[in-house]
Amino acid sequence: MATRRNVPTEKSGPEKEFAQAPGEKSIIAPAVPAHVIYKLLGFTLAMVAGPIGSYFLTLNTIFGGNSTYAGALAAIMANVVLIGYVVVAFKEDQSEALEASEKKKDK
């Protein structure tokens, strides 16, 4: 036996919330602010260049060819970059929460 699927005629949820009237200008604002993208790109570059650079810079200059110590330093540098990113993300989140609470107080 074949069944018939009910097709809803009304828009619901996000379709209804973000629907635009015909002839209305499109919303072209980016979903993520530019400063967030720049921070992410900066930390991505640091995550690539920091550990690799520290490995090759210290391999023959500080550790005298011992790749184990140079690799350990590279792992530590990767963790430092990661912790730095988490700290910056928490501070950004806290500043946004403070701004939101100040706006509520002003109203």
Residue pairs with C-beta under 8 A, 6 or more apart in sequence:
10 16
11 19
18 27
20 26
20 27
36 92
39 88
39 92
43 81
43 84
43 85
43 88
46 81
46 84
47 78
47 81
47 82
50 77
50 78
50 80
50 81
51 74
51 75
51 77
51 78
51 81
52 74
54 70
54 73
54 74
54 77
55 70
55 71
55 73
55 74
56 70
58 69
58 70
58 73
59 65
59 66
59 67
59 70
62 70
63 69
63 70
63 73
